[in-house]
Amino acid sequence: MIKTSDAKKSSARHLEKLDKQYLWHPFTQMQDWAKSPQIIVQSGKGPILTDIRGKKYLDGVSSLWVTVHGHRKREIDAAVVRQLKKIAHSTLLGLSNVPAVLLGEKLVSIAPRGLSKVFYSDSGSTSVEIALKIAFQYWQQQKPVYRQKTGFISLAESYHGDTIGSVSVGGIDLFHEIYRPLLFKTRKIPTPHCYRCTFGRTYPDCKLFCAEQAGRVIKRYCHETAALIIEPLVQGAAGMLMQPPGYLKKIRHLCTQHNILMIADEVATGFGRTGKMFSCEHEYVSPDILCVAKGITGGYLPLAATLTTNKIYQGFLGEHRDLRTFFHGHTYTGNPLACAAAIANIDLFRTEGTLARLQPKIAFLAKQLQVFGEHPHVGEVRQKGFMVGIELVKDRKTKQPYPLEDKAGIRVVLECRKKGLIIRPLGNVIVLMPPLTMSTKDLKRMVEIVYAAIERTTAG
Ligand SMILES: Cc1ncc(COP(=O)(O)O)c(C=O)c1O
């Protein structure tokens, strides 16, 4: 008779074989994947992921920045099941559905002031594509003098997704350089990143020189610019680069002053990640267009939304023959199951006081992170809420980075796995993005594992 554990092992081996045989994983060098041990997740609960061999891991990156209240949250499970008993999908093209309508109201109620219309899609990238197309079309439908407002300004090193439009406004060459011939041209403003300041200045003595430089570009090109797009406060995929206080507000002011739309991409920062529902709130900023995805369903189902002001929405109204319609839509736009999950996710913020309970944990995490203090191979620890970047450097004094071939970040992450923590690096930056409900005990354990892994992999 085959013992249960043996059966489990052989079925695990079988799944691993199938994975290698059939799957092509995103952002993954499959040549390495084929050789490396893999983790196939079977289940999850709270902050824990369990693999097919029964090994448990802390989910230190919220399953790629999406899990908010933890895995298998009772209220979200129930909302999805309730909706499943009614209908799984119907279209928003020419029809509507109950959860999509109710979620629309809820999103507007929590969004920064002035955003009052909701356009659904299914990923962060599509929410950005939609924002860009709306901004572009908006100006085309204004007075003729505005028809030349066709371009976009974005931050160097920004990341807005992997579709062609979002890559065009992005700036991470490592990911996207090869696609350059496919992209439309955009203007870039310098990344406001104090640790490696482009201008060699120091905050606050610099008096936000980076924003002043951004102002020059905006002023010069505003007549041909539809919108500026920004990840407010934290440029996530660039390596958790944090903007200095006051920068976002200045950018908002410059956009208004020079009559260009401001698109805030809160795909990563939204839904409590930075300690407020949306990171724009830290600087009392309202964008003209807001992109949200990732945490919108609490990490359950693919859903995104692009919110706009009524003024922009009005710019698309007209007779059928005027062709001012926004001709854009995805098949699963406003999917009822995803919208039901999103409603339950947002309701939990209120019923569980998620943001209030998060504040002391943010401070607790900051305290734990002090352990990296003067570590010779940690250049900087950056934190905003539950978004953390630990930048590994070869030499702390000179800030010399590890070369790509050292795979410094990858080695740390693999070491963490052995100790039961799943995280994912961004180059030399170790990213921590735990679910907002992770306990202080688990936060402490997470930091301890990372510290030990950095010690072990950087020694010698
Ligand atoms: C700021 C930002 N925008 C857009 C995206 C793209 O989202 P998705 O992967 O859902 O297309 C991401 C993904 O990490 C992101 O961080």
The ligand as a Tripos MOL2 file, in Angstrom:
@<TRIPOS>MOLECULE
LIG
   16    16     1     0     0
SMALL
NO_CHARGES

@<TRIPOS>ATOM
      1 C1          2.4930   50.9960  -10.9070 C.3       1 LIG1
      2 C2          2.0850   49.8330  -11.7590 C.ar      1 LIG1
      3 N1          1.3110   50.0490  -12.8370 N.ar      1 LIG1
      4 C3          0.9010   49.0470  -13.6230 C.ar      1 LIG1
      5 C4          1.2750   47.7470  -13.3650 C.ar      1 LIG1
      6 C5          0.8350   46.6270  -14.2760 C.3       1 LIG1
      7 O1         -0.1430   45.8570  -13.6510 O.3       1 LIG1
      8 P1         -0.4990   44.4110  -14.2380 P.3       1 LIG1
      9 O2          0.6600   43.5340  -13.9720 O.co2     1 LIG1
     10 O3         -1.7280   44.0250  -13.4680 O.co2     1 LIG1
     11 O4         -0.7740   44.5910  -15.6900 O.co2     1 LIG1
     12 C6          2.0720   47.4680  -12.2440 C.ar      1 LIG1
     13 C7          2.4920   46.1020  -11.9370 C.2       1 LIG1
     14 O5          3.3310   45.8360  -11.1120 O.2       1 LIG1
     15 C8          2.5000   48.5480  -11.4240 C.ar      1 LIG1
     16 O6          3.2930   48.3510  -10.3700 O.3       1 LIG1
@<TRIPOS>BOND
     1     1     2 1
     2     2     3 ar
     3     2    15 ar
     4     3     4 ar
     5     4     5 ar
     6     5     6 1
     7     5    12 ar
     8     6     7 1
     9     7     8 1
    10     8     9 2
    11     8    10 1
    12     8    11 1
    13    12    13 1
    14    12    15 ar
    15    13    14 2
    16    15    16 1
@<TRIPOS>SUBSTRUCTURE
     1 LIG1         1 GROUP 0 **** ****
